[in-house]
């Protein structure tokens, strides 16, 4: 009896199994494709962070050199008395009391902003007493040359360099600074402000908002009725500057707070709840302001990209 051997046959797959495999493969490919735009966004943010940091370092170096040349070791007759006066007695015979290096509280903030000084759009005072100074720069061209990142590549949305505009000769990233004398000291705190594309927005005013805030809160309710028209300045990632200077309460504020979220509540109204990443209204030493609630003067600075706390400046003899 002969046994008939059958060849081994490989079982095939059905059409349904093939479609399932194709579907799984498509989902995997789509998942990979979503990583490319996210990666491009991250690359763009990393480039912006790098440029902002570089601009801040440039500003820090320039201010320290100026500080030494005009305040620490000035040649005879060249001391920048205007900056010192703006920090100790900003309104002269006005209602704000003069302060000295023995005062237990901080001095008045001084805004070093040569570009804003020469625009003709911004006043040379923020509020009633924060002076905007030009550091002795002669005109707008000199201010832009000193206060901007000198060379910068332009990039496309996917992170690749733009071959049509290979090099931007200054203008996109610019800086300003806020200095304020420490309590009972001759040292000054330094904050560097870096703007992104500010030169294209110099016609937009710095928007002032008056509202009651509670010291230590991370949320502020703003009624925009009759106060600001550019609601886009109230946006996630933007900044709020507390510039409150109050003689009776001895408030000399100069704090910056990044906006975490903005909610129109109720929808369609002029009321906005602005959530902040850091508490507002804290005193110079981080304590709750006394009294804990006060009417604040808040400012929205157009296209402020980042604020850097830098090491304090050298004592002024």
Secondary structure, 3 states (H helix, E strand, C coil): CCCCCCCCCCCCCCHHHHHHHHHHHHHHHHHHHHHHHHHHHHHHHHHHHHHHHHHHHHHHHHHHHHHHHHHHCCCCCCCCHHHHHHHHCCCCCCCCCCCCCCCCCCCCCEEECHHHHCCCCCCCEECCCEEEECCCCCCHHHHHHHCECCEECCECCCCCECHHHCCEECCCEEEEEEEEECCCCCCEEEEEEEEECHHHHCCCCCEEEEEEEECCCCEEEEECCCCCCCHHHCCCCCEEEECCEECCCCEECCEEEEEEEEEECCCCCCEEEEEECCCCCECCCCCECCCCEEEEEEEECCCEEEEEEEEEECCCC
